């Protein structure tokens, strides 16, 4: 009997059932895919770190050093499991050519370092996660260049200097636990021991990588502080195990989070449709329900008929979604497999996507049970004597047509219907709001990452030109010469030089710890301050959001900073956003600590063409990386943006399908209810186009309201959600930079076109109806 009821109900509501099936299936597909990505990511990162024997603490250092001091210090610290110092030869991109190309890598933002395979840990791996071994004349190239330059095994890499050149054959591609992600601005190429010695002698500059593995990472923070307080080499940035995990999982973790968020939003659409469908079914079966109650069938048994239908519907849709997600796993996890590798999963990890799918099923079924409580409101007598779930009040005197002489009658009737039956249109309204929200938030996020304003989230102000001086013994001299040249350059509008160094600061417990401080005038190129303003005096400091949180400081509070080996009380004047260097940095206008300088940078605004100025400076100064802000963002976040754009394309296709199905479903049911009224209008001679205009007016009014509310929510709720996520890496007040043409014109106009065409197709059946046919029915 139950199966007969389900079959009959399906035949009566084919379109509704199919639409619900598709929405639940899409939710299950995205939820399972997002869960699978997270499982792939966390499991692959764990295996990748184990296979490479990832270091727990890394100190980069340029200049001379004594390995004996490091060895002695390591032996004295019981936390140190093993230590290894390796050399990296940094070669300017202008001397490197890929695959016989005449164009060098001069404009690359990446520092291109050449190394030999490590002996103890921090191994550089092949695409099979095996230790790379290369022979003389061979080279292993980072994966990023394989994708960016379309390199293949057997291609050539040429390195030149003023008098000679070396040519290498690409025999492998490198997975590097330290420098894999595109957002890391250094890359390691692997060469043989003999070739390394030649490069060391005749090419580039040496940078030391001082790496430690600890017995347990629980002591990592305290170990890092002790290292910074020692007299060991520190002329360069530091990286720890937690930061390595963060940067390796950031991009794909963000994509997985986006998929899960979209799955939940589409689930919300499915639940709205489900509510509408169940209430409509109850409305249709109102008298039958009353009769069943009258003959003694219990309410729970009646509800059981409907619940069984939605049980099978949601279960089959969820299982189908899970199966489809299995087919899409390779697509969504493609980047993880390329950069980190694929690892066989255990039973629990395989089960997680299925559990995520069953969560969608459970949500849908629970929602059905809540909606079916409407059966409790139905009495036998009322059901037999009435045709619906609620009484309908007459609205003849409200918005009467004869009172309107300024609006087209069909448009007025469409507006009147939306106002008088607003509850009926709530489904369509909320669906449109959610669809706009799903499209606009990712679009605005990608546009923000691509805009120059995003520099302010990297702890830097906006400028035309960003110059980075690589570490060397004469870096101070080169920095001063370049500052002097820029100052005297007639094309210079304004500039600011910064020396970023490590300083000692007293934490909340009163112990010293290391803090990265950018020294320079930060008022020229302002940062994005969450609170306060830029520091001006030499006793003022601005802290990044995460630094202020770690030190438990607010505007007006004081911190003690060691400046020129003396404690200095600094007043916190501003808190800014910074997602670089683990998010823990500071800015001040104090005496630079050149001894422990990490890097030197210059920001310049110029009159004229930026590319010409880069070429001019490139001919005058060596060992300098120069790029426009646009190029900087492109090279740093190109891979992330590319992945997000692919996701957005999928989102737009899904949303268009959702809107077509919902609009079609809604107006087919709407027309079915209005057949009597439509037949009367047709019989008294009202033109078909006028009736169509009424329905188009209805849908466009609801759509435009949805667009307005959805856009407002995207720019408020969307920003807050992203700020909440990004606050963990240092951006607590994320602000969208939207493209008005796309977000506020092309997207709305596209949706209006889709909705209008769908509405016209959905109400095409009104051509067949007249008062005669209605009377016969």
C-alpha positions in Angstrom: 0.0 0.0 0.0 2.8 2.4 0.9 4.7 1.7 -2.4 1.4 2.2 -4.3 1.0 5.6 -2.6 4.6 6.6 -3.3 4.2 5.6 -7.0 1.0 7.4 -7.4 2.3 10.5 -5.7 5.5 10.5 -7.9 3.4 10.3 -11.1 1.3 13.2 -9.8 4.3 15.3 -8.9 7.0 14.3 -11.3 8.5 17.8 -11.7 8.5 18.5 -7.9 10.0 15.1 -7.1 12.7 15.4 -9.7 13.6 19.0 -8.5 13.9 17.9 -4.9 16.0 14.9 -5.9 18.4 17.1 -7.8 18.8 19.6 -5.0 19.4 17.0 -2.4 21.8 15.2 -4.7 23.8 18.4 -5.4 24.0 19.1 -1.7 25.3 15.6 -1.2 27.8 15.9 -4.0 29.3 19.1 -2.7 29.3 18.0 0.9 31.0 14.7 0.1 33.5 16.3 -2.2 34.4 18.9 0.4 34.8 16.2 3.1 36.8 14.1 0.8 39.1 17.1 0.0 39.7 17.7 3.7 40.4 14.0 4.3 42.8 14.0 1.3 44.5 17.2 2.4 45.0 16.3 6.1 46.1 12.7 5.3 48.3 13.6 2.4 50.0 16.4 4.4 50.7 14.1 7.2 52.2 11.5 4.9 54.1 14.2 3.0 55.6 15.5 6.1 56.6 12.0 7.3 58.1 11.1 3.9 60.2 14.3 3.7 61.1 14.1 7.4 59.9 17.7 7.7 62.0 20.1 9.9 60.4 21.6 13.0 62.3 24.8 13.0 64.1 26.6 10.2 66.4 29.6 10.3 67.5 31.2 7.0 70.8 33.0 7.3 72.8 35.1 4.8 76.4 35.8 5.5 79.2 34.0 7.4 78.5 31.6 10.2 80.3 29.0 12.4 78.7 25.6 12.3 80.6 24.6 15.5 78.6 27.1 17.5 75.4 25.6 16.2 76.6 22.0 16.9 77.6 23.0 20.5 74.3 24.8 21.2 72.3 21.8 19.8 74.1 19.3 22.0 73.3 21.4 25.0 69.6 21.5 24.3 67.8 18.2 25.1 64.9 19.1 22.9 67.0 18.8 19.7 66.7 15.4 18.0 69.0 16.3 15.1 70.3 19.4 13.3 71.4 20.0 9.7 72.7 23.1 7.9 72.4 23.2 4.2 73.5 25.7 1.6 71.3 27.2 -1.1 72.6 29.1 -4.0 70.3 32.0 -4.9 70.7 32.9 -8.6 69.0 36.0 -10.2 66.1 35.0 -12.5 67.7 37.1 -15.3 70.4 34.4 -15.6 67.9 31.4 -15.9 66.2 30.2 -19.0 63.7 27.4 -19.5 63.6 25.0 -22.5 65.7 27.0 -24.9 63.5 30.1 -24.4 65.1 33.5 -25.3 63.2 35.0 -22.4 64.8 34.7 -19.0 63.0 34.6 -15.6 64.1 38.2 -14.9 60.6 39.4 -13.9 59.9 36.5 -11.5 59.1 37.4 -7.9 60.4 34.0 -6.8 63.8 33.6 -5.4 65.3 30.7 -7.3 67.6 28.6 -5.1 69.7 25.7 -6.1 70.5 22.9 -3.6 71.7 19.4 -3.3 69.7 16.7 -1.6 69.8 16.9 2.2 71.4 14.0 4.2 69.5 13.8 7.5 66.0 15.2 7.0 64.0 17.8 5.0 64.3 15.6 1.9 63.2 17.0 -1.5 60.8 14.4 -3.0 59.8 13.2 -6.5 56.2 13.1 -7.7 56.1 9.6 -6.1 57.2 11.1 -2.8 60.6 9.3 -3.0 63.9 11.0 -2.3 65.2 12.8 -5.4 68.5 11.6 -6.8 70.1 13.4 -9.7 73.2 12.9 -11.7 75.6 15.4 -13.2 73.9 17.5 -15.8 70.5 16.7 -14.4 68.1 18.9 -12.4 64.8 18.5 -10.6 62.5 21.5 -11.0 59.8 22.7 -8.6 56.2 21.7 -9.5 55.1 25.4 -9.8 57.4 25.8 -12.8 56.2 22.6 -14.3 52.6 24.0 -14.3 53.4 27.6 -15.0 56.0 27.1 -17.8 54.5 23.8 -19.1 57.8 22.0 -18.5 58.2 18.3 -19.2 60.8 15.6 -18.4 63.7 16.1 -20.9 63.3 19.8 -21.2 66.4 22.0 -20.7 67.3 24.6 -18.0 70.1 27.0 -18.8 72.0 29.1 -16.2 74.4 31.8 -17.4 76.9 34.3 -16.0 79.1 36.9 -17.7 81.6 34.4 -19.1 79.9 30.9 -19.2 76.8 28.9 -19.0 75.6 25.6 -17.7 72.8 23.5 -19.2 70.7 20.9 -17.3 68.2 18.3 -18.4 65.0 18.1 -16.3 64.8 14.5 -14.9 62.2 15.1 -12.1 59.9 17.6 -10.4 60.3 18.6 -6.8 57.9 18.4 -3.9 59.3 20.6 -1.2 57.8 20.6 2.2 59.2 24.1 2.8 58.6 25.8 -0.5 55.8 23.9 -2.3 53.0 26.5 -2.1 52.9 29.3 -4.7 52.4 31.8 -1.9 56.0 31.0 -0.6 58.3 33.3 -2.5 61.3 31.0 -2.7 61.7 27.8 -4.7 64.4 25.0 -4.5 65.9 23.3 -7.5 67.9 20.1 -7.0 71.2 19.5 -8.7 74.0 16.9 -8.2 76.8 17.5 -5.6 79.4 18.2 -8.3 77.2 20.6 -10.2 76.3 22.3 -6.9 80.0 23.0 -6.2 80.4 24.6 -9.7 77.3 26.8 -9.2 78.6 27.7 -5.7 81.9 28.8 -7.1 80.8 30.7 -10.2 77.1 31.6 -9.8 74.8 33.3 -7.3 75.1 34.0 -3.6 75.0 31.5 -0.7 72.1 31.4 1.8 72.3 28.9 4.8 69.3 26.9 5.9 69.7 26.0 9.5 67.2 23.2 10.3 66.2 21.4 13.5 64.1 18.4 14.3 62.9 18.2 17.9 62.0 15.2 20.0 58.5 16.6 20.3 56.9 19.7 18.8 55.2 20.5 22.1 58.3 22.5 23.0 58.5 24.3 19.6 57.4 27.7 20.8 59.8 27.7 23.7 62.6 26.3 21.5 62.1 29.1 19.0 62.3 31.8 21.7 65.5 30.3 23.1 67.1 30.2 19.6 66.1 33.9 19.0 67.7 34.8 22.3 70.9 33.1 21.5 73.9 34.4 19.5 73.4 32.0 16.7 73.0 33.1 13.0 69.6 34.9 12.5 70.1 37.1 9.4 67.0 35.9 7.7 63.4 34.7 8.3 62.4 31.8 10.5 59.8 29.1 9.8 58.3 26.5 12.1 56.4 23.3 11.7 53.0 24.8 12.3 53.5 27.5 9.7 54.6 24.8 7.2 51.4 22.9 7.7 49.3 26.1 7.4 50.9 27.2 4.1 50.8 23.7 2.6 47.0 23.3 3.3 45.8 26.9 3.0 44.6 27.0 -0.7 43.0 23.6 -0.8 41.6 23.9 2.7 39.9 27.1 1.5 38.5 25.4 -1.5 37.1 22.6 0.6 35.5 25.1 3.0 33.9 26.8 0.0 32.5 23.5 -1.3 31.0 22.7 2.1 29.6 26.2 2.6 27.9 26.0 -0.9 26.6 22.5 0.0 24.9 23.8 3.1 23.4 26.8 1.2 22.0 24.5 -1.5 20.7 22.3 1.3 18.9 25.3 2.6 17.3 25.8 -0.8 16.3 22.1 -0.8 14.7 22.5 2.6 12.8 25.5 1.5 11.5 23.6 -1.6 10.7 20.6 0.6 8.6 22.8 2.9 6.8 24.3 0.0 6.2 20.8 -1.6 4.9 19.2 1.6 2.5 22.0 2.4 1.3 22.0 -1.2 0.8 18.2 -1.1 -1.2 18.5 2.1 -3.3 21.3 0.5 -4.0 19.0 -2.5 -4.8 16.0 -0.3 -6.7 18.0 2.4 -10.0 16.3 2.0 -8.5 12.8 1.6 -6.5 13.4 4.9 -9.8 14.4 6.6 -11.5 11.2 5.3 -8.7 9.0 6.5 -8.8 10.6 9.9 -12.6 10.2 9.9 -12.4 6.4 9.3 -10.0 6.0 12.2 -6.5 6.0 10.6 -4.1 7.4 13.2 -2.3 10.7 12.3 1.1 9.0 12.8 0.2 6.4 10.1 -1.0 9.1 7.7 2.3 11.0 8.3 4.1 7.7 7.7 2.9 7.6 4.1 4.4 11.0 3.4 7.5 10.4 5.5 8.2 7.1 3.7 8.1 8.9 0.4 10.6 11.6 1.5 12.7 9.0 3.3 13.3 7.1 0.0 13.6 10.3 -2.0 16.3 11.8 0.3 18.1 8.5 0.8 18.3 7.7 -3.0 19.4 11.4 -3.8 22.0 11.3 -1.1 23.4 8.0 -2.2 23.4 9.2 -5.9 25.2 12.3 -4.8 27.8 10.3 -3.0 28.4 8.1 -6.1 28.7 11.2 -8.3 31.2 12.7 -5.8 33.4 9.6 -6.2 33.6 10.4 -9.9 34.5 14.1 -9.2 37.1 13.4 -6.5 40.0 13.4 -8.9 38.9 16.8 -10.3 38.6 18.5 -6.9 41.8 16.8 -5.4 43.9 17.4 -8.6 46.0 20.1 -6.9 46.5 18.1 -3.8 47.7 15.1 -5.8 50.1 17.3 -7.8 51.7 19.2 -4.9 51.4 16.9 -2.0 50.7 13.4 -3.4 48.0 10.8 -3.1 48.0 8.4 -0.2 45.7 5.3 0.2 43.0 5.9 2.8 42.0 3.8 5.7 38.4 2.7 6.4 37.6 5.7 8.6 38.9 8.2 6.1 37.0 6.6 3.3 33.9 6.7 5.4 34.0 10.4 6.1 32.5 11.6 2.8 29.8 9.0 3.2 29.1 10.3 6.7 28.9 13.8 5.3 26.4 12.6 2.8 24.3 10.9 5.5 24.4 14.2 7.4 22.5 15.8 4.4 20.1 12.9 4.5 19.5 13.3 8.2 18.9 17.0 7.9 16.4 16.6 5.2 14.5 13.8 7.0 14.4 15.7 10.3 13.1 18.7 8.5 10.3 16.6 6.9 9.3 15.4 10.3 9.0 18.9 11.6 6.9 20.1 8.6 4.6 17.1 8.8 3.5 18.3 12.2 0.9 20.3 10.2 -1.2 17.1 10.3 -1.9 17.8 13.9 -3.8 21.0 12.9 -6.2 19.2 10.6 -9.7 18.4 12.0 -12.0 16.0 10.3 -15.0 18.3 9.9 -12.9 21.3 8.7 -11.0 19.1 6.2 -14.2 17.8 4.6 -15.9 21.2 4.4 -12.8 23.2 3.3 -10.4 23.0 0.4 -7.1 24.2 2.0 -4.9 24.3 5.0 -5.9 27.9 5.9 -8.7 30.2 5.3 -8.3 32.8 2.6 -9.4 36.3 3.3 -10.9 38.4 0.6 -8.7 41.3 -0.6 -11.1 42.8 -3.2 -11.0 46.2 -1.7 -7.3 46.3 -1.2 -5.3 47.6 -4.1 -8.4 47.7 -6.3 -7.6 48.0 -10.0 -9.9 50.9 -10.6 -7.9 53.0 -8.1 -4.8 52.7 -10.2 -4.6 54.9 -13.3 -0.8 55.5 -13.6 0.5 51.9 -13.8 -0.1 49.4 -16.6 -3.0 47.2 -15.5 -1.1 43.9 -15.9 1.9 45.3 -14.0 -0.4 46.5 -11.3 -2.1 43.1 -11.0 1.3 41.4 -10.8 2.4 43.8 -8.0 -0.9 43.4 -6.2 -0.6 39.6 -6.2 2.9 39.7 -4.8 1.7 42.0 -2.0 -1.5 40.2 -1.1 0.0 36.7 -1.4 3.5 37.5 -0.1 3.7 34.3 1.9 3.3 32.3 -1.3 6.4 34.1 -2.8 8.6 33.7 0.2 10.1 30.5 -1.2 11.1 32.2 -4.4 12.4 35.2 -2.5 14.7 33.2 -0.2 15.9 31.0 -3.0 16.9 34.1 -5.0 18.6 35.6 -1.9 20.7 32.4 -1.3 21.6 32.1 -5.0 22.9 35.7 -5.1 24.8 35.1 -1.9 26.4 32.0 -3.3 27.5 33.8 -6.4 28.5 37.3 -5.1 30.7 36.2 -2.1 33.2 34.1 -4.1 33.2 36.7 -6.9 34.0 39.5 -4.5 36.6 37.5 -2.7 38.5 36.7 -5.9 38.3 40.3 -7.0 39.6 41.4 -3.6 42.6 39.1 -3.9 43.4 40.4 -7.3 43.0 44.1 -6.4 45.9 46.3 -5.1 44.0 46.8 -1.9 44.8 43.2 -0.9 48.4 44.4 -0.3 47.2 45.9 3.0 46.4 42.4 4.2 50.0 41.4 3.6 51.3 44.0 6.1 52.2 46.4 3.2 50.8 49.6 1.9 49.7 50.1 -1.8 52.4 51.4 -4.2 53.2 51.3 -7.9 56.5 49.4 -7.4 57.7 46.9 -4.8 61.4 46.4 -4.5 63.0 43.5 -2.5 66.7 43.4 -2.0 68.2 40.0 -1.5 70.5 39.3 1.4 74.2 39.7 0.8 77.3 41.0 2.6 76.9 44.4 1.0 73.1 44.6 1.2 73.2 47.7 3.4 75.4 49.5 1.0 73.2 48.5 -2.0 70.0 49.5 0.0 71.4 53.0 0.7 72.5 53.5 -2.9 69.1 52.5 -4.2 67.3 54.8 -1.8 69.5 57.7 -2.9 68.9 57.0 -6.6 65.1 56.8 -6.1 65.1 60.0 -4.0 66.9 61.9 -6.8 64.8 60.3 -9.6 62.6 63.0 -11.2 59.9 60.3 -11.8 59.6 59.5 -8.1 56.3 60.7 -6.5 56.9 59.2 -3.1 58.9 56.3 -1.6 59.5 54.6 1.6 62.3 52.2 2.6 61.9 49.4 5.2 64.3 47.2 7.0 62.6 44.2 8.6 64.4 42.7 11.5 63.9 40.6 14.6 63.6 42.3 18.0 63.2 41.0 21.4 59.9 41.8 23.2 58.7 41.0 26.7 55.6 38.8 26.5 52.7 38.7 29.0 54.6 36.4 31.3 57.6 38.7 31.4 59.9 36.5 29.3 61.7 37.6 26.1 60.5 36.4 22.7 61.2 37.3 19.1 59.1 39.8 17.2 59.5 40.7 13.5 59.4 44.5 13.2 59.3 46.4 9.9 61.2 49.7 10.5 60.4 52.7 8.3 57.8 55.4 7.8 54.5 53.5 7.5 52.5 56.7 7.1 53.5 57.2 3.5 51.9 53.9 2.3 49.2 53.3 4.9 48.2 49.9 6.2 44.7 48.6 6.8 44.3 49.4 10.5 41.7 47.5 12.5 42.1 50.1 15.2 44.2 53.2 15.8 46.7 54.8 13.5 50.3 54.5 12.2 53.2 55.0 14.7 55.0 58.4 14.4 57.4 58.8 17.3 60.3 56.5 18.1 58.4 55.3 21.2 55.3 54.2 19.2 54.5 50.9 17.6 51.8 49.2 15.5 51.1 45.5 16.1 49.5 43.0 13.7 46.2 41.6 14.8 47.8 38.2 15.9 50.7 39.9 17.6 48.3 42.1 19.6 46.3 39.0 20.4 49.3 37.0 21.5 50.7 39.8 23.6 47.2 40.7 24.9 47.6 44.4 24.0 45.2 47.1 22.9 45.5 50.6 21.6 47.2 52.8 24.3 48.8 49.8 26.0 52.6 49.6 26.5 55.1 46.9 25.5 58.8 46.7 26.2 61.0 46.3 23.1 64.8 45.8 23.2 66.2 48.6 20.9 70.0 48.9 20.6 70.3 46.3 23.4 68.3 48.6 25.8 64.7 48.1 26.9 62.4 50.8 25.5 58.7 51.3 26.4 56.6 51.5 23.3 53.0 52.7 23.1 50.7 50.7 20.8 49.1 53.2 18.4 47.6 50.9 15.9 46.5 47.3 15.1 46.7 46.3 11.5 46.1 43.1 9.5 48.9 40.9 8.2 48.6 37.3 6.9 52.3 36.9 6.2 55.0 35.4 8.5 52.4 33.6 10.6 50.5 36.9 11.0 52.8 38.0 13.9 54.6 41.2 13.0 54.9 44.9 14.0 55.7 48.3 12.5 57.8 51.1 14.1 59.8 54.1 13.3 62.9 53.2 15.4 66.6 52.5 14.8 66.8 49.5 12.4 68.5 46.4 13.7 70.7 45.8 10.7 72.6 43.0 12.5 69.5 40.8 12.5 67.9 42.2 9.4 65.6 39.7 7.6 65.0 41.6 4.4 65.2 45.1 2.9 62.3 46.5 0.8 61.3 49.8 -0.9 57.9 51.0 -2.0 57.7 53.6 -4.8 55.0 55.6 -6.5 56.2 56.9 -9.9 55.1 59.0 -12.8 55.2 57.1 -16.0 55.2 53.4 -17.0 56.1 51.0 -14.2 57.6 48.4 -16.6 60.0 50.9 -18.0 61.1 51.9 -14.5 61.6 48.2 -13.6 63.8 47.8 -16.6 65.8 51.0 -15.8 66.4 49.9 -12.2 67.2 46.3 -13.3 70.1 47.6 -15.5 71.5 49.7 -12.6 71.1 47.4 -9.6 71.8 43.7 -9.3 70.5 41.2 -6.7 67.1 43.1 -6.6 63.6 41.7 -7.2 61.3 44.4 -8.6 57.7 44.0 -9.5 54.5 46.1 -9.8 51.8 45.4 -7.2 49.7 43.7 -9.9 52.5 41.4 -10.8 53.3 40.7 -7.2 49.8 39.6 -6.5 49.6 37.6 -9.7 52.8 35.6 -9.0 51.9 35.1 -5.4 48.3 34.2 -5.6 47.8 33.1 -9.2 47.4 29.5 -8.4 44.8 30.2 -5.6 42.9 32.6 -7.9 42.9 30.0 -10.7 41.4 27.4 -8.5 38.8 29.7 -7.1 37.8 30.8 -10.6 37.2 27.2 -11.5 35.0 26.7 -8.4 33.1 29.9 -9.3 32.4 28.6 -12.8 31.0 25.4 -11.3 28.9 27.5 -8.8 27.4 29.7 -11.5 26.4 26.7 -13.6 24.8 25.0 -10.5 23.0 28.2 -9.5 21.6 28.8 -13.0 20.2 25.2 -12.9 18.8 25.7 -9.4 17.1 28.9 -10.5 15.6 27.4 -13.6 14.3 24.4 -11.7 12.9 26.4 -8.8 11.2 29.1 -11.0 9.8 26.4 -13.3 8.5 24.4 -10.4 7.0 27.4 -8.6 5.1 28.8 -11.6 3.8 25.5 -12.8 2.2 25.0 -9.4 1.2 28.6 -9.4 -0.5 28.4 -12.8 -2.3 25.2 -11.6 -3.8 27.1 -8.7 -4.7 30.1 -10.9 -6.3 28.1 -13.7 -9.8 29.2 -12.9 -8.8 32.9 -12.8 -6.7 32.6 -16.0 -9.6 30.9 -17.8 -11.9 33.8 -16.9 -9.4 36.4 -18.1 -9.0 34.5 -21.4 -12.7 34.2 -21.9 -13.4 38.0 -21.4 -10.8 38.7 -24.1 -7.7 39.6 -22.1 -4.7 39.1 -24.4 -2.3 36.3 -23.6 0.6 38.8 -23.5 -1.1 40.7 -20.7 -1.4 37.6 -18.6 2.3 36.7 -19.3 3.2 40.3 -18.3 1.5 39.7 -14.9 3.6 36.7 -14.2 6.8 38.3 -15.4 6.1 41.2 -13.2 5.6 38.9 -10.2 8.9 37.1 -10.7 11.0 40.1 -11.5 9.7 42.0 -8.4 10.6 39.0 -6.2 13.9 38.6 -8.0 14.9 42.2 -7.6 14.0 42.1 -3.9 16.1 39.0 -3.6 19.0 40.6 -5.5 19.0 43.6 -3.2 18.8 41.6 0.0 21.3 39.0 -1.2 23.8 41.7 -2.2 23.5 43.4 1.2 23.9 40.1 2.9 26.9 39.2 0.8 28.6 42.5 1.7 27.8 42.2 5.4 27.3 38.6 6.4 29.7 37.3 3.7 32.4 39.7 4.9 31.9 38.7 8.5 32.1 35.0 7.7 35.3 35.4 5.7 36.7 37.7 8.4 36.0 35.0 11.0 37.9 32.4 8.9 40.8 34.7 7.9 41.2 36.0 11.5 43.0 32.7 12.3 45.8 33.8 9.9 45.8 37.5 10.6 42.9 39.3 8.7 40.2 40.0 11.2 38.3 42.7 9.3 38.2 41.6 5.7 36.6 44.1 3.3 35.4 43.2 -0.2 36.6 45.0 -3.2 33.9 44.3 -5.7 33.8 44.7 -9.5 30.5 46.7 -9.9 30.1 45.8 -13.6 30.2 42.1 -12.8 28.6 41.9 -9.4 25.9 44.5 -9.7 25.1 44.5 -13.4 26.2 41.4 -15.4 25.1 38.9 -12.7 21.7 40.5 -11.9 20.9 41.0 -15.7 22.0 37.4 -16.4 19.7 36.1 -13.6 16.8 38.3 -14.8 17.2 36.9 -18.3 17.2 33.3 -17.1 14.3 33.9 -14.8 12.2 35.7 -17.4 12.7 33.0 -20.1 12.1 30.2 -17.5 8.8 31.9 -16.4 7.6 32.3 -20.0 8.3 28.6 -20.7 6.7 27.6 -17.4 3.4 29.4 -18.1 3.1 28.3 -21.7 0.3 26.0 -20.7 -2.1 28.9 -20.2 -2.6 29.1 -24.0 -4.7 26.0 -23.7 -7.1 27.1 -21.1 -10.4 28.8 -21.5 -13.6 29.1 -19.3 -15.2 26.2 -21.3 -12.3 23.8 -20.6 -12.4 24.9 -16.9 -16.1 24.2 -16.6 -15.7 20.8 -18.2 -13.0 20.0 -15.7 
